[in-house]
Amino acid sequence: MKLSGQNATDTRRGFTLIELLVVIAIIALLMAILIPALDAAKDRAKDVMCTSNLRQIALIMLLYLDDNDGVLADLRTNDPQRICNFYYWFDPDTGQPISNRHKDAYWGVCYRDYVKDRKIFGCPGFKSVAPQLMYPDRGSPELINEAAYGLSIYTSNKRATEVRSASRFVFCHDHVEPRVDDGSRDMFHNDGPGTMNLTDFREGSTRPARMAQYRGIFRHAIKFNDQFRTGGKANILWLDGHVAWQRETTGDDFPEKWYTGN
C-alpha cells in the first residue's frame, strides 16, 4: 500500500561537488568581468562630479567679475611676498573664518561671499592622492575635501578685458597644488618643443616627495598603471566659464599664454 504523498519514483538529490565548483567558477568569472566595469563607472561618476563642481565655481567667478568691475580677486596676503597657497577656510588657531590675507588661506576664501557650499571646491577623485600631498605644515588630508582645485597665479588682480581670449585663459584646474605658479615645474606648459612640463612631479625631480603625486594630476579616465604615465585627463575651468578636459600632456600642446593671457 502506497502512503499518501509519497512518490516511489522520487529521484531528488543535492548538487554534486563538481556542479558546485562549476557554479563558483562561473560566479568568479562574472565578478572578474563586472568589478572593473563597476570601478570604471565609479571613476566616470567622480569625473562628472568634478566638472559639475567646476561649473559652479565658474558661476562664482563670473558673479565676482560682474560685481568688481571685471577684476579677479587679489590673492596677495599680508606678506607681500606670498600669495594664497594653502588649504584653510578656517583659521587653524581660532576656528573662525580665515582672512583672505592670511598666509594659510585657500584661494577660494577670496570668493567666499559668493560661495554657498564649500564642498564644490572638492573633487571626489582627489582623495586618493591627498595623503601624499599634505605636507606636515599644511594640515590634515580632510582639508582637501573643500580645497582640491589649483588656481593659476596669473588670475590675481587680473582684469578680464586684458586677456586676449577668455576661452583660452586658465582660471583653475584640478591639479594637486592649491596654487599653480612655478612655470614648467608645476604648470601644464613646458619650456619649448620636446621638453617636459610638471618637472617637479616627474621622474628625476629635484623634489622626490612630489613624484608620488604625479598620478594625481591627470587622474580622470586613467588608462595606464605606470607611475609617470596615466593616459588620463585633467579638468580645466577657463575664464569664459566653460569647463574642458586636457588629456595627459608633456606640454607641447599647452602654450604658456593660456596661463598668462598674453
C-alpha positions as CSV (number, residue, x, y, z in Angstrom):
1,M,0.0,0.0,0.0
2,K,1.5,3.4,-1.1
3,L,1.4,6.1,1.6
4,S,-0.4,9.4,0.7
5,G,2.0,12.0,-0.8
6,Q,4.8,9.5,-1.2
7,N,6.4,9.1,-4.6
8,A,8.1,5.8,-5.2
9,T,10.0,7.2,-8.1
10,D,11.3,10.3,-6.2
11,T,14.8,10.9,-7.5
12,R,15.6,14.3,-5.9
13,R,19.2,14.8,-4.9
14,G,21.7,17.6,-4.0
15,F,24.4,19.2,-6.0
16,T,27.5,17.2,-6.7
17,L,30.9,18.7,-5.8
18,I,31.7,19.2,-9.4
19,E,28.5,21.1,-10.0
20,L,29.2,23.4,-7.0
21,L,32.7,24.1,-8.3
22,V,31.3,24.9,-11.8
23,V,28.8,27.4,-10.2
24,I,31.6,29.0,-8.1
25,A,33.8,29.3,-11.1
26,I,31.1,31.0,-13.1
27,I,30.4,33.5,-10.3
28,A,34.1,34.2,-10.0
29,L,34.3,34.8,-13.8
30,L,31.3,37.2,-13.7
31,M,32.8,39.1,-10.8
32,A,36.1,39.4,-12.7
33,I,34.2,40.9,-15.6
34,L,31.9,43.1,-13.6
35,I,34.2,44.6,-11.0
36,P,36.4,46.5,-13.5
37,A,33.3,47.8,-15.2
38,L,31.9,49.0,-11.8
39,D,35.2,50.7,-11.0
40,A,35.2,52.4,-14.3
41,A,31.6,53.6,-13.7
42,K,32.6,55.0,-10.3
43,D,35.6,56.8,-11.9
44,R,33.3,58.3,-14.5
45,A,30.9,59.5,-11.8
46,K,33.8,61.2,-10.0
47,D,34.8,62.9,-13.2
48,V,31.2,64.1,-13.8
49,M,31.0,65.5,-10.2
50,C,34.4,67.2,-10.7
51,T,33.3,69.0,-13.8
52,S,29.9,69.9,-12.2
53,N,31.8,71.5,-9.3
54,L,34.0,73.5,-11.6
55,R,30.9,74.8,-13.5
56,Q,29.5,76.0,-10.1
57,I,32.9,77.7,-9.4
58,A,32.6,79.3,-12.8
59,L,29.3,81.0,-11.8
60,I,31.0,82.3,-8.6
61,M,33.9,83.7,-10.7
62,L,31.6,85.4,-13.2
63,L,29.4,86.9,-10.4
64,Y,32.6,88.2,-8.8
65,L,33.8,89.8,-12.0
66,D,30.4,91.4,-12.6
67,D,30.5,92.9,-9.1
68,N,34.1,94.0,-9.2
69,D,34.5,95.9,-12.5
70,G,35.8,92.9,-14.3
71,V,38.8,92.3,-12.0
72,L,39.5,88.9,-10.4
73,A,40.4,88.6,-6.7
74,D,43.6,89.9,-5.3
75,L,45.4,86.8,-3.9
76,R,48.1,88.7,-2.0
77,T,48.4,88.0,1.7
78,N,49.6,90.3,4.5
79,D,53.1,89.1,3.5
80,P,53.5,90.9,0.1
81,Q,55.9,88.1,-1.0
82,R,53.3,85.4,-0.6
83,I,50.0,84.6,-2.3
84,C,47.3,82.2,-1.1
85,N,48.8,78.7,-1.3
86,F,47.3,76.6,1.5
87,Y,44.0,74.7,2.2
88,Y,42.3,76.5,5.1
89,W,38.8,78.1,5.0
90,F,39.0,78.5,8.8
91,D,41.8,79.8,10.9
92,P,43.6,76.7,12.4
93,D,44.3,78.7,15.6
94,T,40.9,80.3,16.3
95,G,38.4,78.2,14.3
96,Q,37.0,81.4,12.9
97,P,36.6,82.1,9.1
98,I,40.1,82.7,7.9
99,S,41.1,86.1,6.4
100,N,41.8,86.1,2.7
101,R,45.1,87.9,3.7
102,H,46.1,85.0,6.0
103,K,49.2,83.2,4.6
104,D,47.5,79.8,5.1
105,A,44.2,80.7,3.3
106,Y,42.8,78.6,0.5
107,W,42.3,80.8,-2.6
108,G,38.5,80.1,-2.5
109,V,38.3,82.3,0.6
110,C,38.8,85.3,-1.7
111,Y,35.5,84.4,-3.3
112,R,33.8,83.4,-0.1
113,D,30.9,85.9,-0.3
114,Y,29.6,84.1,-3.3
115,V,30.1,80.5,-2.0
116,K,27.1,78.7,-0.6
117,D,28.7,75.3,-0.2
118,R,32.4,74.9,0.2
119,K,32.1,71.2,-0.9
120,I,32.0,72.4,-4.6
121,F,35.8,73.0,-4.2
122,G,36.3,69.3,-3.6
123,C,37.0,66.7,-6.3
124,P,35.9,63.1,-5.4
125,G,38.8,61.8,-7.4
126,F,41.3,63.8,-5.5
127,K,41.0,62.0,-2.1
128,S,43.3,59.1,-3.2
129,V,46.2,61.5,-3.7
130,A,45.6,63.7,-0.7
131,P,47.8,61.8,1.9
132,Q,50.9,62.2,-0.3
133,L,50.1,65.9,-0.9
134,M,49.6,67.1,2.6
135,Y,52.9,68.3,4.0
136,P,53.2,68.4,7.8
137,D,52.7,72.2,7.9
138,R,49.6,72.2,5.7
139,G,47.1,70.4,7.9
140,S,45.2,67.1,7.6
141,P,44.1,65.4,4.4
142,E,40.5,66.1,5.2
143,L,41.0,69.7,4.1
144,I,41.3,68.5,0.6
145,N,37.6,67.8,0.5
146,E,37.0,71.5,0.2
147,A,40.2,72.6,-1.4
148,A,41.0,70.4,-4.4
149,Y,41.4,72.9,-7.2
150,G,44.6,74.7,-8.1
151,L,44.3,78.4,-9.1
152,S,46.5,80.0,-11.7
153,I,48.7,82.6,-10.1
154,Y,48.1,84.8,-13.2
155,T,44.4,85.3,-12.1
156,S,45.5,87.5,-9.1
157,N,44.1,91.0,-9.6
158,K,43.7,90.3,-13.3
159,R,41.3,92.5,-15.3
160,A,39.3,90.3,-17.7
161,T,39.5,92.8,-20.5
162,E,43.3,92.5,-20.5
163,V,43.0,88.8,-21.5
164,R,43.2,88.3,-25.3
165,S,41.0,85.2,-25.3
166,A,38.9,84.4,-22.2
167,S,38.2,80.9,-23.6
168,R,42.0,80.3,-23.6
169,F,42.8,81.7,-20.2
170,V,43.1,79.2,-17.3
171,F,41.3,80.2,-14.2
172,C,41.8,76.9,-12.3
173,H,42.1,73.2,-12.7
174,D,42.0,70.0,-10.7
175,H,45.7,70.0,-10.1
176,V,47.3,68.6,-6.9
177,E,48.5,72.0,-5.9
178,P,46.3,74.8,-4.4
179,R,48.1,77.4,-6.5
180,V,49.9,76.7,-9.7
181,D,52.6,79.3,-10.2
182,D,56.0,77.8,-10.8
183,G,56.4,77.7,-14.6
184,S,57.0,74.3,-16.2
185,R,57.8,72.9,-12.7
186,D,54.2,72.6,-11.8
187,M,52.2,74.1,-14.7
188,F,51.0,72.3,-17.8
189,H,53.1,74.2,-20.3
190,N,56.8,73.3,-21.0
191,D,59.8,75.4,-21.9
192,G,59.8,74.5,-25.6
193,P,59.0,71.7,-28.0
194,G,60.3,68.4,-26.9
195,T,60.9,69.4,-23.2
196,M,58.7,68.3,-20.3
197,N,56.2,70.1,-18.1
198,L,55.4,69.3,-14.5
199,T,59.1,68.6,-13.8
200,D,58.6,68.8,-10.1
201,F,56.5,65.7,-10.3
202,R,58.2,63.6,-12.9
203,E,60.9,61.0,-12.6
204,G,64.2,62.6,-11.6
205,S,62.6,65.5,-9.8
206,T,64.7,67.6,-7.5
207,R,61.8,67.3,-5.1
208,P,61.4,63.4,-4.8
209,A,58.4,63.6,-2.5
210,R,56.4,65.0,-5.3
211,M,57.0,62.2,-7.7
212,A,54.4,60.1,-5.9
213,Q,51.8,62.8,-6.6
214,Y,52.2,62.7,-10.4
215,R,49.4,60.2,-10.9
216,G,47.0,62.6,-9.1
217,I,47.4,65.3,-11.8
218,F,45.9,63.5,-14.8
219,R,43.7,61.3,-12.6
220,H,40.5,61.1,-14.6
221,A,39.9,58.3,-17.1
222,I,43.3,56.7,-16.3
223,K,44.4,54.1,-18.8
224,F,47.9,53.0,-17.7
225,N,49.4,51.8,-14.5
226,D,52.7,53.5,-14.9
227,Q,54.0,55.8,-12.2
228,F,54.7,58.6,-14.7
229,R,52.1,57.8,-17.4
230,T,48.4,57.6,-16.8
231,G,46.8,58.3,-20.2
232,G,44.2,60.2,-18.2
233,K,43.0,63.7,-18.2
234,A,42.6,66.8,-16.0
235,N,39.7,69.2,-15.9
236,I,40.2,72.9,-16.6
237,L,37.9,75.9,-15.9
238,W,38.6,78.7,-18.4
239,L,37.9,82.4,-17.8
240,D,34.8,82.5,-20.1
241,G,33.2,79.9,-17.7
242,H,33.4,76.8,-19.8
243,V,35.0,73.5,-18.5
244,A,37.0,71.3,-20.7
245,W,39.4,68.4,-20.2
246,Q,43.1,68.2,-21.0
247,R,44.5,64.8,-21.9
248,E,47.8,63.9,-20.3
249,T,50.5,66.0,-22.0
250,T,54.2,66.9,-21.8
251,G,53.3,70.5,-22.6
252,D,53.9,70.8,-26.3
253,D,50.2,71.3,-26.9
254,F,49.7,73.7,-23.9
255,P,51.2,77.1,-24.5
256,E,52.2,79.3,-21.6
257,K,50.0,82.1,-22.9
258,W,46.9,80.1,-21.8
259,Y,48.1,80.9,-18.3
260,T,49.3,84.5,-18.8
261,G,46.6,85.7,-21.1
262,N,49.0,87.4,-23.4
